[in-house]
Amino acid sequence: MFRADGIFIPKAPEKAGDGGGGGGGGGGTSDLFGGLAPDWGPFDALNSTARTVIQIIMAAVLIFLLGRAIISFGNMKFGQSQNDPVALNQGRNNLIGALVGAFGVASVGTLFTLVYGMGI
């Protein structure tokens, strides 16, 4: 296919099983959820049991850190109500640490895949 100015634009290949029937595709839920699955990158060689164990450990750490954030928030409120600046500072620092840790654990898979892909 050529545009009017003579530049070649390749035609997009048709998907297997598309059938050209129109009406929204027909790929089903496998196409929808296939794009949402995480890319395991270098961990792709692991079997499903190892992946499940890694996911359980990450979920447990996230739950612990979010629980710590809730307790730290309570510590901040207690320090604020008692006019105790030490408890207020300690609660704020623990809250920040817990939220940064939760963000780090949630994004460790993406960060590792990026670093591994860049060859660093």
HUHUDA-V447872 format. One record per residue. N is the residue number from 1. RES is the residue in one letter. PSI is psi in whole degrees, 0 to 359 (NA if undefined). NEAR is the number of other C-alpha atoms within 12 Angstrom. Layout:
N&RES&PSI&NEAR, N&RES&PSI&NEAR
This chain:
1&M&131&11, 2&F&143&10, 3&R&176&10, 4&A&332&8, 5&D&7&8, 6&G&6&8, 7&I&132&9, 8&F&130&10, 9&I&113&11, 10&P&147&9, 11&K&138&9, 12&A&135&7, 13&P&147&9, 14&E&146&11, 15&K&148&12, 16&A&133&10, 17&G&8&13, 18&D&318&15, 19&G&347&13, 20&G&18&14, 21&G&350&11, 22&G&189&10, 23&G&26&9, 24&G&13&10, 25&G&273&17, 26&G&18&17, 27&G&340&19, 28&G&191&12, 29&T&340&11, 30&S&324&11, 31&D&323&13, 32&L&309&12, 33&F&344&11, 34&G&328&12, 35&G&343&10, 36&L&349&10, 37&A&141&11, 38&P&148&16, 39&D&114&19, 40&W&348&24, 41&G&238&19, 42&P&342&17, 43&F&8&19, 44&D&334&14, 45&A&346&12, 46&L&149&14, 47&N&175&12, 48&S&331&13, 49&T&317&11, 50&A&321&15, 51&R&318&20, 52&T&319&14, 53&V&317&14, 54&I&317&20, 55&Q&322&20, 56&I&318&14, 57&I&315&16, 58&M&321&23, 59&A&320&17, 60&A&319&17, 61&V&319&22, 62&L&318&25, 63&I&318&21, 64&F&314&19, 65&L&323&27, 66&L&325&26, 67&G&320&20, 68&R&324&26, 69&A&320&27, 70&I&317&22, 71&I&320&22, 72&S&323&27, 73&F&319&27, 74&G&322&21, 75&N&321&27, 76&M&315&27, 77&K&322&22, 78&F&315&21, 79&G&326&20, 80&Q&320&19, 81&S&332&13, 82&Q&3&13, 83&N&45&14, 84&D&101&16, 85&P&333&17, 86&V&314&16, 87&A&324&23, 88&L&314&23, 89&N&318&21, 90&Q&317&24, 91&G&319&27, 92&R&316&27, 93&N&319&21, 94&N&322&26, 95&L&314&28, 96&I&317&23, 97&G&319&21, 98&A&319&27, 99&L&322&26, 100&V&319&20, 101&G&318&24, 102&A&319&25, 103&F&319&21, 104&G&316&19, 105&V&322&26, 106&A&331&23, 107&S&8&17, 108&V&325&21, 109&G&316&24, 110&T&316&20, 111&L&317&19, 112&F&320&21, 113&T&320&20, 114&L&312&17, 115&V&317&14, 116&Y&320&16, 117&G&330&14, 118&M&347&10, 119&G&24&9, 120&I&NA&9
